């Protein structure tokens, strides 16, 4: 059998990159009986048909290291979270939700502020400071800045990465800058709504010439927290987790408790007010879900 990775799945047909060839495969019926559906990103073993070396069957799916529902991709190593510096302006609440999604799926997140040619150093410093003491890597990219594209290439090399973020922030344009032969469709931003038009319709892996794969996903402007309690939320904010050990309340959720060390950390500049206010908003969102 031949080993490969599923790079695209359409209508029950799965396209497997074996390194030497792209093979169109069907999944064996046993997967359907076991209620297992092959996913983009799956490492698989295939058997070629006798009639056509470009066609085959998926015989085995290697155990997944992780699996995301949205987008439906397996074995991701890092989540590239894209927002533009402006046009449209970033939603830091949605950004936090995507960071939480990365944390809950065991993924390494990288925050990419795109269209950086539109921002001055003051704005870049402002955005970077929001993630003080988080440990998250923050980069600024622009299709017009070769240096930033080379930095992005270094991060993507030899990894399976997912590009995520809302429409209109330039994910496809950056991918085209990373590797021009992708020739992905890009969409302009609506002047009236300041939202991008969706240009990516399904999850698909693109192979990088310099090593690795990237997944461009349909843009989305909302993301719901799932299965996280109000007491667990703090675990997904690294800077809160870092400083809350000194809190005198063992079950403190760092909202209205008097003498809370997290509030002191915010006042001392150790935690960004933007992140803390988002934390409070998400705390209320989780509590409101519990009421229903």
Secondary structure, DSSP 8 states (H G I E B T S, - for coil): -EEEEEEEEETTEEEEE-SS-EEEEEE-HHHHHTT----BT-EEEEEE-SS-TTEEEEEEE---S-EETTTTEES--EEEEEEESSSS---HHHHHHHHHHHHHTT-EEEEEEE-GGG--HHHHHHHHHTTTTT--EEEE--TT-HHHHHHHHHHHTTSEEEEE--TTS-HHHHHHHH-GGG------B-TTT--B-----S-EEEE-TTS-EEEE----S-----S--TTTGGGG-HHHHHHGGG-S-TT--SSS-TT-HHHHHHHTTSS-HHHHHHHHHHHHHHHHHHT-
